[in-house]
Amino acid sequence: MKKTASALCIAAVLCGAGASAASASSPTVSLRNVFRTMDASVDWNASTKQIEVNREGVQLVFRSGSNIAYKNGVPVTMDTPIRTDPKTNLAMISVYAVYPLAKDYHSERHYIVQAGDTLSGIAKKYGVTVAKLKAWSGLSGDLIVPGEHIFTMDPNYVVEAGDTLYGIAAKYETTVAAIKQANNLTSNLIALGQLLYIPPEKSVPKPAAFADGQFPLLNDTYTPFGNTYGDARSFSLNQTARVHEGNDIEAPESTPVFSAYDGKVVRKGWSTLGGWRLSIETPDKKHVFYYAHLSAYAAGITNGSIVKKSQLIGYVGSTGYGPAGTRGKFIPHLHFGFYNSATANWKAMNPYAYLKWWEKQ
């Protein structure tokens, strides 16, 4: 049984222990802080001398000095051991380890089949049986083809007290119209206990480039988003109208932000419009992914630094629209942009198709 220790012991890797003798080869961040920003519980288990993290769908166990973490009971090797910061007595985790450990694949309602996939492989990834995948997806055999939707959860939903079609649609990232059509509903009225079939979203086309990228926020840390590229914006440097050069993804302040692709930091610092921002150029040196309105940067992020896909790079904020340090002029969100850096003035391009593809992988 998990035992919660005092605040001092929870903050430390080991109550009363010093820094780990293991050398840290990667930038690190506070394990407690980064997971708590994702609404995870972080507790010290005095009997096992381990840190236990619980996030919806994911249970993690760490031990000081070890580079082995346990994710839902399965050992996962980290690039750097957990260590204790001698100044703060906080457990420190590699910026490269946070995303793969915190990611909950089981929370995704459906999966789009890729070349080489098998039902058994998909079942293993999502922790369900092949029989359930087939039943939920209406499959009579084991044959699947690229682009096909496979349900990884029961697609049926039982209406609960207080539910509305709008709320259900938002929760499952579909539309009211799609739910009504799938269930032959003629109005928005639903009844307690009513069984609804939740249809999958329409297939998202695979982009011609950067298809192996990664969504910059973890599942369950942000709200559903739309295509805001090209929308009008009132705030500008010369008080003239401008258009929005990216997509906004709302998330609570300090939500971790991860690199969508390998690359090199070519711009870091304050921007009047973007606040604390990062521009990361891809290996082809022709494209840049842009992250704006950050509240802070992650450890190891400097101009010229090389970053890896899924690396922790910063935290969601509400900075910008003024001189350095301005914040709070809008709700916290990540502004995600995409530019052609081979052009003289970095031509803006719409990242929406990439974001929606990555979100479903």
Residue frames as qw, qx, qy, qz and C-alpha x, y, z in Angstrom:
[[0.000, 0.889, 0.458, 0.000, 0.00, 0.00, 0.00],
 [0.393, 0.565, -0.035, 0.725, 1.30, 3.47, -0.93],
 [0.470, -0.659, -0.372, 0.454, 2.42, 5.59, 2.01],
 [0.238, 0.843, 0.086, 0.475, 2.49, 9.38, 1.70],
 [0.616, -0.208, -0.328, 0.686, 5.39, 10.96, 3.58],
 [0.142, -0.779, -0.214, 0.573, 5.86, 14.48, 4.82],
 [0.446, 0.889, 0.033, -0.094, 6.26, 17.36, 2.34],
 [0.149, -0.781, 0.579, 0.182, 10.02, 17.27, 2.89],
 [0.552, -0.151, 0.807, 0.146, 10.23, 13.58, 2.04],
 [0.639, 0.621, 0.452, -0.031, 7.98, 13.96, -1.00],
 [0.255, 0.931, -0.195, -0.170, 10.27, 16.70, -2.30],
 [0.202, -0.644, 0.723, 0.151, 13.35, 14.55, -1.96],
 [0.661, 0.267, -0.653, -0.256, 14.33, 11.48, -3.90],
 [0.682, -0.197, -0.666, 0.229, 15.30, 9.72, -0.71],
 [0.437, -0.868, -0.092, -0.218, 14.40, 11.12, 2.68],
 [0.563, -0.755, 0.303, 0.149, 17.68, 12.30, 4.14],
 [0.843, 0.099, 0.328, 0.415, 19.69, 11.00, 1.20],
 [0.163, -0.648, 0.278, 0.690, 22.34, 12.96, -0.60],
 [0.526, 0.614, -0.296, -0.509, 22.91, 13.39, -4.31],
 [0.971, 0.154, 0.185, 0.004, 23.19, 10.33, -6.47],
 [0.479, -0.529, 0.510, 0.479, 26.70, 9.32, -7.40],
 [0.610, 0.405, 0.590, 0.339, 25.55, 8.65, -10.97],
 [0.145, -0.310, 0.212, 0.915, 26.63, 11.34, -13.39],
 [0.482, 0.666, 0.450, -0.347, 23.87, 13.08, -15.33],
 [0.431, -0.021, 0.572, 0.698, 24.52, 13.05, -19.07],
 [0.055, 0.568, 0.584, 0.577, 21.39, 14.96, -20.06],
 [0.170, -0.307, 0.168, -0.921, 19.66, 18.17, -18.93],
 [0.274, -0.348, -0.883, 0.157, 17.25, 17.40, -16.11],
 [0.321, -0.464, -0.063, -0.823, 14.15, 18.91, -14.51],
 [0.336, -0.173, 0.694, -0.613, 12.36, 18.36, -11.23],
 [0.167, -0.167, -0.947, -0.218, 10.45, 15.09, -11.47],
 [0.003, -0.514, -0.719, 0.467, 7.85, 16.24, -8.97],
 [0.152, 0.540, 0.060, -0.826, 7.24, 19.60, -10.61],
 [0.217, 0.228, -0.641, -0.700, 7.01, 18.41, -14.21],
 [0.190, -0.257, -0.934, -0.161, 4.55, 15.62, -13.44],
 [0.002, 0.535, 0.622, -0.572, 2.42, 17.77, -11.15],
 [0.197, 0.391, -0.181, -0.880, 1.93, 20.26, -14.00],
 [0.377, 0.007, -0.762, -0.527, 0.17, 17.36, -15.75],
 [0.690, -0.332, 0.079, -0.639, -2.17, 16.83, -12.76],
 [0.771, 0.046, -0.629, 0.087, -0.30, 13.70, -11.71],
 [0.667, -0.723, 0.113, -0.138, 0.16, 12.70, -8.08],
 [0.563, 0.503, -0.555, 0.350, 3.77, 12.33, -6.95],
 [0.725, -0.627, 0.105, -0.266, 4.37, 10.47, -3.69],
 [0.157, 0.557, -0.783, 0.227, 7.26, 9.07, -1.70],
 [0.906, -0.228, -0.289, -0.209, 6.80, 5.43, -0.69],
 [0.272, -0.745, 0.552, -0.257, 8.81, 5.08, 2.52],
 [0.864, -0.196, 0.452, -0.108, 8.57, 1.29, 2.64],
 [0.865, 0.343, 0.258, 0.259, 10.02, 0.73, -0.85],
 [0.335, -0.610, 0.213, 0.686, 12.12, 3.93, -0.99],
 [0.342, 0.275, 0.645, 0.626, 10.63, 4.73, -4.37],
 [0.232, 0.302, 0.039, -0.924, 8.86, 7.66, -6.00],
 [0.283, 0.394, 0.868, 0.106, 5.42, 6.76, -7.29],
 [0.178, 0.245, -0.171, -0.938, 3.69, 8.83, -9.96],
 [0.309, 0.437, 0.844, -0.024, 0.07, 8.33, -10.96],
 [0.236, 0.315, -0.219, -0.893, -1.36, 10.05, -14.02],
 [0.767, 0.273, 0.273, -0.513, -4.62, 8.99, -15.63],
 [0.903, 0.405, -0.092, -0.113, -3.84, 5.70, -17.35],
 [0.618, 0.507, -0.472, 0.373, -0.17, 5.68, -16.32],
 [0.713, -0.696, 0.084, 0.002, 1.52, 4.48, -13.12],
 [0.565, 0.633, -0.404, 0.340, 5.26, 5.14, -12.82],
 [0.779, -0.609, 0.022, 0.148, 7.84, 4.03, -10.27],
 [0.451, 0.745, -0.344, 0.351, 11.32, 5.56, -9.93],
 [0.804, -0.514, -0.085, 0.285, 14.31, 4.88, -7.70],
 [0.066, -0.944, 0.289, 0.146, 17.23, 7.22, -7.02],
 [0.287, -0.583, 0.711, 0.270, 20.38, 6.35, -8.94],
 [0.558, 0.167, 0.800, 0.142, 18.58, 4.01, -11.33],
 [0.196, 0.296, -0.419, -0.836, 17.99, 4.56, -15.03],
 [0.183, -0.249, -0.912, -0.270, 15.16, 2.01, -14.99],
 [0.415, 0.000, 0.273, -0.868, 11.62, 3.30, -14.50],
 [0.140, 0.247, 0.959, 0.023, 8.53, 1.11, -14.34],
 [0.370, 0.092, -0.161, -0.910, 5.57, 2.19, -16.49],
 [0.833, -0.044, -0.040, -0.551, 2.45, 0.24, -15.60],
 [0.869, -0.298, 0.392, -0.045, 4.76, -2.49, -14.30],
 [0.858, 0.422, 0.092, 0.279, 6.91, -2.65, -17.43],
 [0.551, -0.542, 0.138, 0.619, 10.61, -1.65, -17.12],
 [0.476, 0.850, 0.123, 0.192, 11.66, 1.31, -19.28],
 [0.697, -0.174, -0.001, 0.695, 15.30, 2.35, -19.69],
 [0.055, 0.985, 0.098, -0.128, 15.98, 6.08, -19.36],
 [0.641, 0.616, -0.191, 0.416, 19.02, 7.76, -20.89],
 [0.136, 0.511, -0.487, 0.695, 20.02, 9.21, -17.51],
 [0.417, -0.317, -0.800, 0.293, 19.49, 7.84, -13.97],
 [0.346, -0.854, -0.268, -0.281, 17.22, 9.63, -11.52],
 [0.525, 0.111, -0.420, 0.732, 19.40, 11.79, -9.30],
 [0.321, -0.819, -0.414, 0.234, 18.97, 14.13, -6.36],
 [0.270, 0.767, -0.061, 0.579, 19.86, 17.79, -6.76],
 [0.575, -0.167, -0.528, 0.603, 22.19, 18.49, -3.81],
 [0.027, 0.135, -0.145, 0.980, 20.96, 22.09, -3.50],
 [0.539, -0.177, -0.099, -0.817, 17.21, 21.51, -3.59],
 [0.316, -0.099, 0.903, -0.273, 17.04, 17.83, -2.59],
 [0.713, 0.377, 0.122, -0.578, 14.61, 17.32, -5.49],
 [0.710, 0.090, 0.664, 0.217, 14.44, 14.25, -7.71],
 [0.215, 0.650, -0.331, -0.649, 15.68, 15.15, -11.20],
 [0.751, 0.281, 0.596, 0.051, 14.63, 13.44, -14.43],
 [0.344, -0.105, 0.537, 0.763, 16.04, 13.73, -17.96],
 [0.382, 0.466, 0.019, -0.798, 14.22, 16.09, -20.34],
 [0.368, 0.246, -0.747, -0.496, 14.26, 13.22, -22.85],
 [0.121, -0.091, -0.978, 0.146, 12.46, 10.77, -20.54],
 [0.302, 0.218, 0.460, -0.806, 9.36, 12.75, -19.58],
 [0.579, 0.260, -0.250, -0.731, 7.30, 12.37, -22.77],
 [0.554, 0.112, -0.789, -0.238, 7.68, 8.61, -23.40],
 [0.169, -0.099, -0.868, 0.455, 6.98, 7.85, -19.75],
 [0.259, 0.279, 0.420, -0.824, 4.01, 10.21, -19.35],
 [0.427, 0.146, -0.503, -0.737, 2.35, 9.37, -22.67],
 [0.527, 0.103, 0.751, -0.386, -0.83, 7.35, -22.20],
 [0.162, 0.108, -0.750, -0.632, -1.52, 5.50, -25.42],
 [0.011, -0.345, -0.934, 0.089, -4.52, 3.77, -23.86],
 [0.149, 0.549, 0.408, -0.714, -6.49, 7.04, -23.68],
 [0.209, 0.296, -0.471, -0.805, -6.78, 7.32, -27.45],
 [0.716, 0.225, 0.391, -0.533, -10.18, 6.16, -28.72],
 [0.884, 0.417, 0.211, -0.014, -9.01, 4.90, -32.05],
 [0.446, -0.506, 0.534, 0.509, -5.89, 4.21, -34.05],
 [0.637, 0.675, -0.146, -0.343, -5.22, 4.74, -37.75],
 [0.925, -0.047, 0.315, 0.207, -3.55, 1.66, -39.21],
 [0.069, 0.816, -0.471, -0.329, -0.04, 2.18, -40.60],
 [0.759, 0.430, -0.476, -0.108, 1.88, 0.04, -43.09],
 [0.422, 0.306, -0.790, 0.321, 3.20, -3.07, -41.34],
 [0.433, -0.282, 0.481, -0.709, 0.70, -2.96, -38.47],
 [0.406, -0.150, -0.891, -0.134, -0.96, -6.09, -37.13],
 [0.580, -0.615, -0.255, -0.469, -3.94, -6.44, -34.82],
 [0.821, -0.368, -0.322, 0.294, -1.78, -8.20, -32.24],
 [0.483, 0.127, -0.151, 0.853, 0.75, -5.36, -32.31],
 [0.205, -0.516, -0.116, -0.824, -1.95, -2.73, -31.90],
 [0.741, -0.537, -0.351, -0.200, -3.56, -4.72, -29.09],
 [0.744, -0.201, -0.310, 0.556, -0.23, -4.91, -27.24],
 [0.245, 0.314, -0.050, 0.916, 0.37, -1.17, -27.64],
 [0.376, -0.456, -0.079, -0.803, -3.01, -0.28, -26.15],
 [0.115, -0.178, 0.830, -0.516, -3.15, -3.02, -23.53],
 [0.736, 0.135, 0.231, -0.622, -6.30, -4.71, -24.83],
 [0.616, -0.005, 0.779, 0.118, -7.09, -8.04, -26.47],
 [0.001, 0.074, -0.684, -0.726, -7.33, -8.70, -30.19],
 [0.036, -0.490, -0.867, -0.085, -10.87, -9.95, -29.60],
 [0.039, -0.745, -0.399, 0.534, -11.92, -6.58, -28.15],
 [0.046, -0.436, 0.362, 0.822, -10.32, -4.66, -31.00],
 [0.028, -0.129, -0.840, -0.527, -12.23, -6.77, -33.50],
 [0.065, -0.620, -0.771, 0.129, -15.53, -6.47, -31.62],
 [0.069, -0.711, -0.199, 0.671, -15.25, -2.69, -31.17],
 [0.028, 0.474, -0.445, -0.759, -14.18, -2.16, -34.78],
 [0.778, 0.384, 0.200, -0.456, -16.65, -4.58, -36.37],
 [0.265, 0.560, -0.740, -0.262, -13.94, -6.81, -37.82],
 [0.957, -0.021, 0.050, -0.286, -14.66, -10.41, -38.74],
 [0.923, 0.176, -0.119, 0.320, -11.06, -11.34, -39.53],
 [0.614, -0.566, 0.043, 0.549, -7.49, -10.29, -38.81],
 [0.516, 0.361, 0.329, 0.704, -6.91, -8.40, -42.07],
 [0.083, -0.878, -0.213, 0.421, -6.37, -4.65, -41.66],
 [0.594, 0.520, 0.238, 0.566, -5.21, -2.07, -44.20],
 [0.340, -0.129, -0.133, 0.922, -3.32, 1.26, -43.87],
 [0.176, -0.208, -0.174, -0.946, -5.67, 4.16, -43.18],
 [0.543, -0.440, -0.661, -0.274, -8.31, 2.01, -41.49],
 [0.327, -0.560, 0.337, -0.683, -9.70, 3.16, -38.12],
 [0.598, -0.151, -0.775, 0.140, -9.36, 0.65, -35.29],
 [0.489, -0.735, -0.012, -0.470, -11.27, 1.41, -32.08],
 [0.436, 0.253, -0.716, 0.483, -9.03, 1.02, -29.03],
 [0.207, 0.047, 0.635, -0.742, -11.90, 1.67, -26.60],
 [0.209, 0.513, 0.831, -0.053, -15.54, 0.70, -26.56],
 [0.074, 0.199, 0.323, 0.922, -17.15, 3.13, -29.07],
 [0.365, -0.637, -0.588, -0.339, -20.42, 3.08, -27.14],
 [0.103, 0.188, -0.431, 0.877, -21.13, 5.67, -24.46],
 [0.292, -0.602, -0.742, 0.037, -23.81, 5.59, -21.76],
 [0.035, -0.678, -0.069, -0.731, -25.28, 9.03, -21.07],
 [0.432, -0.269, -0.629, 0.587, -24.67, 10.24, -17.52],
 [0.138, -0.864, -0.436, 0.210, -26.40, 12.90, -15.42],
 [0.151, -0.825, 0.088, 0.537, -25.59, 16.38, -16.72],
 [0.482, -0.047, 0.629, 0.608, -24.37, 15.20, -20.12],
 [0.467, 0.722, 0.084, -0.504, -25.08, 17.18, -23.28],
 [0.848, 0.438, 0.208, 0.212, -24.32, 16.30, -26.88],
 [0.274, 0.897, -0.239, 0.250, -21.96, 19.27, -27.01],
 [0.447, -0.703, 0.532, -0.148, -20.05, 18.06, -23.96],
 [0.882, -0.027, 0.465, 0.066, -19.84, 14.48, -25.23],
 [0.702, 0.677, 0.066, 0.210, -18.68, 15.67, -28.66],
 [0.054, 0.893, -0.384, 0.229, -15.96, 17.83, -27.10],
 [0.673, -0.509, 0.528, -0.092, -14.81, 15.03, -24.79],
 [0.810, 0.055, 0.554, 0.183, -14.41, 12.57, -27.64],
 [0.123, -0.503, 0.432, 0.738, -13.21, 15.12, -30.21],
 [0.222, 0.361, 0.795, 0.433, -16.04, 14.62, -32.65],
 [0.171, -0.116, -0.118, -0.971, -19.03, 16.79, -33.60],
 [0.480, 0.201, 0.558, -0.647, -22.64, 16.98, -32.48],
 [0.663, 0.425, -0.232, -0.571, -23.71, 16.46, -36.08],
 [0.406, 0.336, -0.845, -0.088, -21.63, 13.27, -36.36],
 [0.128, 0.005, 0.883, -0.451, -23.11, 11.82, -33.15],
 [0.565, 0.327, 0.305, -0.694, -26.65, 12.69, -34.22],
 [0.623, 0.429, -0.470, -0.455, -26.17, 11.12, -37.63],
 [0.275, 0.266, -0.921, 0.078, -24.59, 7.95, -36.21],
 [0.072, 0.161, 0.868, -0.465, -27.46, 7.50, -33.74],
 [0.080, -0.484, -0.705, -0.512, -30.37, 8.70, -35.92],
 [0.162, -0.545, -0.513, 0.643, -31.14, 11.56, -33.53],
 [0.191, 0.696, 0.472, 0.506, -33.48, 14.29, -34.74],
 [0.222, -0.923, -0.009, -0.314, -32.81, 16.69, -31.84],
 [0.278, 0.552, -0.604, 0.502, -30.16, 17.46, -29.25],
 [0.677, -0.461, 0.263, -0.509, -32.17, 15.85, -26.45],
 [0.547, 0.203, -0.806, 0.101, -30.60, 12.81, -24.78],
 [0.748, -0.531, -0.089, -0.388, -31.75, 10.75, -21.80],
 [0.356, -0.603, 0.675, -0.233, -29.97, 9.40, -18.74],
 [0.681, -0.112, 0.721, -0.056, -28.74, 5.88, -19.48],
 [0.733, 0.637, 0.041, -0.234, -29.13, 6.25, -23.25],
 [0.739, -0.189, 0.470, 0.444, -26.55, 4.32, -25.28],
 [0.385, 0.870, -0.110, -0.287, -24.76, 6.39, -27.92],
 [0.857, 0.155, 0.217, 0.441, -22.35, 5.22, -30.59],
 [0.132, -0.872, 0.179, 0.437, -19.44, 7.65, -30.83],
 [0.824, 0.534, 0.093, 0.163, -18.15, 7.65, -34.42],
 [0.665, -0.261, 0.142, 0.686, -14.47, 8.13, -35.18],
 [0.101, 0.775, -0.120, -0.612, -13.21, 11.34, -36.65],
 [0.772, 0.631, -0.029, -0.067, -12.69, 11.42, -40.37],
 [0.866, -0.037, 0.099, 0.488, -9.33, 10.05, -41.46],
 [0.095, -0.914, 0.176, 0.353, -6.57, 12.64, -41.36],
 [0.788, 0.588, -0.133, 0.126, -4.43, 12.63, -44.52],
 [0.789, -0.349, 0.089, 0.497, -0.80, 11.75, -43.97],
 [0.110, 0.936, -0.154, -0.298, 1.36, 14.81, -44.69],
 [0.797, 0.554, -0.186, 0.152, 4.01, 14.56, -47.39],
 [0.439, 0.453, -0.516, 0.580, 6.74, 15.62, -44.96],
 [0.108, -0.351, 0.578, -0.729, 7.32, 15.44, -41.19],
 [0.762, -0.260, -0.392, -0.446, 4.78, 12.62, -40.80],
 [0.743, -0.130, -0.571, 0.326, 7.07, 11.12, -38.16],
 [0.013, 0.447, -0.315, 0.837, 6.82, 14.23, -36.01],
 [0.346, -0.351, -0.806, 0.329, 5.11, 14.37, -32.64],
 [0.230, -0.830, -0.352, -0.367, 2.32, 16.42, -31.12],
 [0.279, 0.499, -0.407, 0.713, 3.91, 19.07, -28.86],
 [0.446, -0.381, 0.422, -0.691, 1.60, 18.46, -25.87],
 [0.007, 0.029, -0.992, 0.122, 0.69, 15.26, -24.06],
 [0.389, -0.421, -0.684, -0.451, -2.78, 13.77, -24.24],
 [0.485, -0.675, -0.552, 0.067, -5.20, 15.00, -21.57],
 [0.425, -0.399, -0.188, 0.791, -3.20, 18.21, -20.97],
 [0.029, 0.154, -0.237, -0.959, -4.91, 20.47, -23.53],
 [0.528, 0.459, 0.475, -0.534, -8.35, 21.29, -24.89],
 [0.620, 0.426, 0.584, 0.304, -9.57, 20.35, -28.39],
 [0.111, -0.577, 0.174, 0.791, -8.35, 22.90, -30.92],
 [0.633, 0.674, 0.377, -0.054, -9.36, 24.16, -34.34],
 [0.618, 0.270, 0.259, 0.691, -7.66, 25.67, -37.36],
 [0.118, -0.902, -0.220, 0.353, -6.97, 29.29, -36.37],
 [0.478, -0.154, 0.391, 0.771, -4.36, 29.92, -39.07],
 [0.132, 0.357, 0.492, 0.783, -5.23, 33.06, -41.03],
 [0.233, -0.790, -0.561, 0.079, -7.64, 34.44, -38.43],
 [0.127, 0.798, -0.023, 0.589, -7.59, 38.19, -37.89],
 [0.612, -0.396, -0.412, 0.547, -5.61, 39.53, -34.93],
 [0.027, -0.966, -0.202, -0.157, -6.01, 43.05, -33.54],
 [0.484, -0.792, 0.231, 0.291, -2.70, 43.43, -31.68],
 [0.791, 0.450, 0.066, 0.409, 0.24, 44.37, -33.91],
 [0.575, -0.274, -0.060, 0.768, 3.48, 46.32, -33.72],
 [0.115, 0.038, 0.232, 0.965, 2.26, 49.10, -36.01],
 [0.337, 0.336, 0.504, -0.721, -1.41, 49.04, -34.93],
 [0.523, 0.276, -0.445, -0.672, -2.55, 47.58, -38.25],
 [0.916, -0.025, 0.194, -0.351, -4.56, 44.43, -38.77],
 [0.101, 0.494, -0.853, -0.135, -2.63, 41.20, -39.15],
 [0.877, -0.028, -0.322, -0.356, -3.39, 37.54, -39.65],
 [0.724, -0.502, 0.450, -0.141, -2.62, 34.66, -37.33],
 [0.491, 0.585, -0.634, -0.125, 0.43, 32.67, -38.47],
 [0.142, 0.215, -0.940, 0.225, -0.18, 29.46, -36.58],
 [0.621, -0.417, -0.577, -0.327, -2.56, 27.39, -34.49],
 [0.238, -0.497, 0.492, -0.674, -3.41, 28.02, -30.84],
 [0.660, -0.197, -0.724, -0.020, -3.75, 25.10, -28.43],
 [0.416, -0.680, 0.180, -0.577, -5.22, 26.02, -25.04],
 [0.761, -0.119, -0.582, 0.261, -3.67, 24.40, -21.98],
 [0.526, -0.831, -0.159, 0.086, -3.16, 25.34, -18.31],
 [0.049, 0.903, -0.396, 0.157, -0.23, 27.53, -17.34],
 [0.286, -0.612, 0.735, -0.059, 3.05, 25.57, -17.03],
 [0.938, 0.180, 0.260, -0.138, 1.84, 22.56, -19.04],
 [0.516, -0.408, 0.583, 0.478, 4.97, 20.87, -20.48],
 [0.619, 0.714, -0.099, -0.313, 5.75, 21.54, -24.16],
 [0.742, -0.216, 0.559, 0.299, 7.77, 19.02, -26.20],
 [0.060, 0.510, -0.534, -0.672, 9.69, 19.35, -29.44],
 [0.813, 0.381, 0.199, -0.393, 7.66, 18.13, -32.41],
 [0.860, 0.482, -0.085, 0.147, 10.77, 17.25, -34.41],
 [0.744, -0.254, 0.058, 0.615, 14.53, 16.94, -34.25],
 [0.343, 0.846, 0.146, 0.380, 16.30, 20.22, -34.89],
 [0.520, -0.003, -0.234, 0.822, 18.42, 23.13, -33.78],
 [0.124, -0.845, -0.392, 0.343, 17.36, 26.17, -31.76],
 [0.464, 0.371, 0.228, 0.772, 17.89, 29.15, -34.06],
 [0.125, -0.537, 0.027, -0.833, 15.95, 31.74, -32.06],
 [0.512, -0.484, -0.663, 0.252, 15.30, 31.90, -28.35],
 [0.206, -0.121, -0.277, 0.931, 14.18, 34.85, -26.28],
 [0.201, 0.578, 0.509, -0.605, 11.57, 37.56, -26.13],
 [0.113, 0.296, 0.592, 0.741, 9.31, 38.58, -29.00],
 [0.248, 0.018, 0.202, -0.947, 6.81, 41.41, -28.61],
 [0.700, -0.011, -0.307, -0.645, 4.09, 39.33, -30.22],
 [0.804, 0.013, -0.588, -0.085, 5.18, 35.83, -29.20],
 [0.648, -0.705, 0.211, -0.198, 6.52, 36.47, -25.72],
 [0.377, -0.519, 0.760, 0.102, 9.08, 33.88, -24.65],
 [0.854, 0.427, 0.007, -0.296, 9.43, 31.83, -27.82],
 [0.534, -0.362, 0.696, 0.316, 11.53, 29.19, -29.54],
 [0.693, 0.590, -0.216, -0.353, 12.28, 28.66, -33.22],
 [0.633, -0.323, 0.691, 0.136, 13.65, 25.19, -33.95],
 [0.485, 0.578, -0.450, -0.478, 14.98, 24.54, -37.45],
 [0.966, 0.045, 0.220, -0.128, 14.60, 21.04, -38.88],
 [0.675, -0.331, 0.501, 0.428, 17.60, 19.01, -40.10],
 [0.593, 0.520, 0.453, 0.416, 16.89, 19.93, -43.74],
 [0.292, -0.350, -0.037, 0.889, 17.58, 23.57, -42.76],
 [0.038, -0.263, -0.529, -0.806, 14.54, 24.63, -44.76],
 [0.474, -0.597, -0.486, -0.427, 11.77, 24.60, -42.16],
 [0.071, 0.229, -0.586, 0.774, 11.20, 25.96, -38.67],
 [0.454, -0.586, -0.662, -0.113, 8.69, 24.94, -36.01],
 [0.029, 0.437, -0.217, 0.872, 7.79, 27.85, -33.75],
 [0.480, -0.511, -0.690, 0.177, 6.61, 27.68, -30.12],
 [0.067, 0.450, -0.082, 0.887, 5.33, 30.93, -28.56],
 [0.511, -0.608, -0.028, -0.607, 3.83, 32.46, -25.40],
 [0.733, -0.078, -0.621, 0.267, 5.90, 30.13, -23.18],
 [0.517, -0.842, -0.033, -0.147, 6.02, 30.75, -19.44],
 [0.428, -0.710, 0.544, 0.132, 9.55, 29.32, -19.19],
 [0.625, 0.504, -0.578, -0.145, 12.15, 27.25, -21.01],
 [0.965, -0.260, -0.032, 0.016, 13.27, 23.78, -20.02],
 [0.511, -0.671, 0.450, 0.292, 16.80, 23.01, -18.89],
 [0.609, -0.091, 0.630, 0.473, 19.36, 22.71, -21.67],
 [0.443, 0.739, 0.457, 0.224, 17.59, 24.99, -24.15],
 [0.249, -0.670, 0.143, 0.685, 19.93, 27.65, -25.53],
 [0.532, 0.761, -0.154, -0.337, 20.49, 29.33, -28.87],
 [0.352, 0.598, -0.708, -0.128, 22.28, 26.79, -31.05],
 [0.441, -0.233, 0.827, -0.258, 21.39, 23.78, -28.94],
 [0.379, 0.064, -0.811, -0.441, 20.40, 20.55, -30.67],
 [0.578, -0.066, 0.500, -0.642, 17.04, 19.13, -29.62],
 [0.025, -0.009, -0.975, -0.220, 15.44, 15.76, -30.19],
 [0.517, -0.308, -0.468, -0.647, 11.84, 14.94, -31.00],
 [0.692, -0.525, -0.485, -0.103, 9.82, 14.55, -27.76],
 [0.477, 0.008, -0.424, 0.770, 12.41, 16.47, -25.72],
 [0.222, -0.832, -0.447, 0.241, 10.95, 18.76, -23.05],
 [0.442, 0.363, 0.112, 0.813, 11.64, 22.30, -24.29],
 [0.060, -0.218, 0.172, -0.959, 9.39, 24.60, -22.26],
 [0.011, 0.418, 0.819, -0.393, 6.06, 25.28, -20.60],
 [0.040, 0.674, 0.575, 0.462, 2.76, 26.78, -21.73],
 [0.226, -0.376, -0.350, 0.828, 2.16, 30.38, -20.73],
 [0.205, 0.859, 0.468, 0.032, 0.48, 33.67, -21.61],
 [0.385, -0.563, 0.134, 0.719, 3.50, 35.83, -22.39],
 [0.351, 0.236, 0.530, 0.735, 3.68, 38.44, -25.14],
 [0.030, 0.810, 0.465, 0.356, 1.85, 41.45, -26.57],
 [0.253, -0.963, 0.031, -0.086, 4.20, 43.91, -24.92],
 [0.160, 0.762, -0.590, 0.214, 7.71, 44.50, -23.55],
 [0.504, 0.189, -0.822, 0.188, 9.76, 41.68, -22.04],
 [0.036, -0.043, -0.805, 0.591, 7.92, 40.00, -19.19],
 [0.521, 0.020, -0.008, -0.854, 4.39, 40.96, -20.29],
 [0.144, -0.095, -0.983, -0.062, 1.94, 38.20, -19.49],
 [0.110, 0.411, 0.765, -0.483, -1.73, 37.61, -18.87],
 [0.288, 0.329, -0.138, -0.889, -3.21, 39.52, -21.82],
 [0.724, 0.107, -0.448, -0.513, -4.85, 36.31, -23.06],
 [0.901, -0.309, 0.213, -0.219, -5.56, 32.85, -21.73],
 [0.369, -0.532, 0.730, 0.219, -2.59, 30.44, -21.51],
 [0.886, 0.404, 0.190, -0.126, -1.98, 28.54, -24.72],
 [0.552, -0.279, 0.547, 0.564, 0.72, 27.26, -27.02],
 [0.527, 0.751, -0.084, -0.389, 1.00, 29.11, -30.31],
 [0.698, -0.136, 0.615, 0.341, 2.47, 26.62, -32.78],
 [0.426, 0.789, -0.136, -0.422, 3.81, 27.96, -36.07],
 [0.800, 0.071, 0.488, 0.342, 5.48, 26.51, -39.15],
 [0.181, 0.885, -0.165, -0.396, 7.78, 28.46, -41.47],
 [0.849, 0.419, 0.067, 0.313, 9.82, 28.00, -44.63],
 [0.448, -0.784, 0.152, 0.402, 13.20, 29.19, -43.38],
 [0.617, 0.081, 0.466, 0.628, 14.70, 28.91, -46.88],
 [0.198, 0.804, 0.363, 0.428, 12.85, 32.10, -47.83],
 [0.285, 0.439, -0.229, 0.821, 14.19, 35.53, -46.98],
 [0.318, -0.382, 0.259, -0.828, 11.44, 36.45, -44.51],
 [0.102, 0.030, 0.951, -0.291, 10.44, 32.97, -43.36],
 [0.471, -0.141, -0.440, -0.751, 7.20, 32.37, -45.23],
 [0.471, -0.098, 0.656, -0.582, 4.45, 31.26, -42.83],
 [0.449, -0.012, -0.789, -0.419, 2.66, 27.99, -43.57],
 [0.714, -0.362, 0.041, -0.598, -0.34, 26.37, -41.89],
 [0.058, 0.347, -0.913, 0.208, 0.74, 23.65, -39.38],
 [0.700, -0.090, 0.288, -0.648, -2.81, 22.39, -38.76],
 [0.888, 0.221, -0.324, -0.240, -2.56, 19.29, -40.97],
 [0.468, 0.364, -0.721, 0.359, 0.66, 18.25, -39.23],
 [0.266, -0.276, 0.595, -0.706, -0.79, 18.80, -35.76],
 [0.816, 0.003, 0.118, -0.566, -3.92, 16.77, -36.48],
 [0.817, 0.288, -0.498, -0.031, -1.87, 13.92, -37.96],
 [0.277, 0.356, -0.728, 0.517, 0.56, 13.85, -35.03],
 [0.487, -0.261, 0.401, -0.730, -2.31, 14.02, -32.55],
 [0.905, 0.040, -0.004, -0.424, -3.72, 10.74, -33.85],
 [0.653, 0.406, -0.632, 0.094, -0.48, 8.77, -33.94]]
